[in-house]
Amino acid sequence: MRYLYQDLERELIAGINSGHIPVGMKLPSIRQQCEERKISKATVIHAYQRLEASGLVEVRAKSGYFVCSRKMQHPVPSTQQTISAPRLVDMSDVMRDIMAQSAAFDISPQIDQRSDIPIGITELNRSLSRALRRQRGAEHQYYDEPAGLLPLRRQICNRYQRFGCNFNENEVIVTAGCQHALSLALQLCCKPGDIVAVESPGFYGVLQLLESMGLQVLEIPVTAEHGISVDGLSDVLEKWKIAACVVTPSFATPIGGAIPEESRQRLLQLAEKFDFKIVEDDIYGDLSFGHRIPPLKQLDKNNRVILCGSFSKSLSRELRLGWVVSSTGQKALMRLKMVNMLALSRYTQQGLSDFLEDGGYDKHIRKQKVLLRQQREQLVDLLSRHWQHLGAIRISQPEGGLTLWVELDPKINVADSYLKARAEGIIITPGNLFTAQLQYQHCLRLSFAHPWNDRRQMALIKLGEILAAQI
Ligand SMILES: Cc1ncc(COP(=O)(O)O)c(C=O)c1O
């Protein structure tokens, strides 16, 4: 005897296995299935529950049933655990070219003029236009206030208060993005020659800053499970005096790890004991697929943490708006900002502030998180299906952010394939970009910031072939 739920179950399994129902996709709702197939609710629920039990789909609270990625096939990457002596940073010109090309986080960068503008961005644009139309008298002949527009500082503050931080708007300085915020924070707490601990592999923008400021880098390993190794840092602090530690506690690029709660407390204790500042990069904080993890700043009782962030990853890179927060260093930071760039655009700040106040940002983030999680799962699935000829690969599967880290066969040098890939219009970020030492040559960062349309899927498949030619 054949039951109706079996037909539905078989059909869905076939769709999932063939890729017609891709990883990350939401299955039609129970009501939709009942109406379209003229079957009972119990039949649909039975089929969905069986798919869930088999691990093909998962339930997400208040959202429905989603096709799962086949996680268990890939072990997580294993970064080196030995810590080398501090050194000055020397990024090569080739690396600079790679940085310039890949800043877009897109394997096949081509701005599609016909693609739909997301609703959140359309609403943001409306807020920006309204702010521009509200221009008064001779405003255009005056600079914005040095700390940044007060309503925007208030909004940034309000957001962080929701996550347990208790600083006020006078401690917030609006910056031209997060890179600017990091630069001001490092200028505040370091002088040339000082040692700065960073994540390894870690954000190349920080390495560039250290290079330009004549600071020494001390690379501390990061794992996909636990973010920066607080134990590793602790082991070397007696030996080397550091002025600061730059850390992205939630979903650090490229691996996407997040520091567990206990280690966060320990990091702050170390900062106290060994008298250094923590420069917290919270740029991916709002892009957690689950609950928002509070920033380190929330635990900061003694002003050890200088909090940096921006709206570049969560909303728009075009805004060029971010923040740096320090209770004790606020005045010094403001002076540094004035020397650097005088002021920012009042209209952009006002438009963004209105967008935050109207709840547009929260709405946008809620949608963005669902989309990004889906795109991450699709990426892992594509790699499982199309990069098999590269042998056993290790993949990090972060629960937030925009990127994951792939470790390939040690025989492969990803940077060696850079020009070949570029000739095909494929832009890659090789592993050695994320370190000042000679390491991670067989690794690369892949981003899931963009939808996996045909063009990007083809680029990923082609890249697999280019890399495989090295084995
Ligand atoms: C970890 C991290 N921090 C800071 C930045 C720079 O951000 P912004 O564009 O806001 O300057 C980036 C950009 O890629 C990043 O990945």
The ligand as an SDF file (V2000), in Angstrom:
LIG
                    3D

 16 16  0  0  0  0  0  0  0  0999 V2000
   36.8250   42.6680    9.4800 C   0  0  0  0  0  0  0  0  0  0  0  0
   36.7050   43.9460    8.6980 C   0  0  0  0  0  0  0  0  0  0  0  0
   36.8540   45.1230    9.3180 N   0  0  0  0  0  0  0  0  0  0  0  0
   36.7720   46.2970    8.6520 C   0  0  0  0  0  0  0  0  0  0  0  0
   36.5080   46.3320    7.2930 C   0  0  0  0  0  0  0  0  0  0  0  0
   36.4280   47.6640    6.5910 C   0  0  0  0  0  0  0  0  0  0  0  0
   35.1080   48.1130    6.5990 O   0  0  0  0  0  0  0  0  0  0  0  0
   34.5930   49.4760    5.9570 P   0  0  0  0  0  0  0  0  0  0  0  0
   34.2170   49.1800    4.5480 O   0  0  0  0  0  0  0  0  0  0  0  0
   33.4410   49.8940    6.7880 O   0  0  0  0  0  0  0  0  0  0  0  0
   35.7140   50.4660    6.0540 O   0  0  0  0  0  0  0  0  0  0  0  0
   36.3180   45.1260    6.6000 C   0  0  0  0  0  0  0  0  0  0  0  0
   36.0810   45.1290    5.1470 C   0  0  0  0  0  0  0  0  0  0  0  0
   36.2130   44.1660    4.4550 O   0  0  0  0  0  0  0  0  0  0  0  0
   36.4110   43.8960    7.3210 C   0  0  0  0  0  0  0  0  0  0  0  0
   36.2370   42.7160    6.7230 O   0  0  0  0  0  0  0  0  0  0  0  0
  1  2  1  0
  2  3  1  0
  2 15  2  0
  3  4  2  0
  4  5  1  0
  5  6  1  0
  5 12  2  0
  6  7  1  0
  7  8  1  0
  8  9  2  0
  8 10  1  0
  8 11  1  0
 12 13  1  0
 12 15  1  0
 13 14  2  0
 15 16  1  0
M  END
$$$$
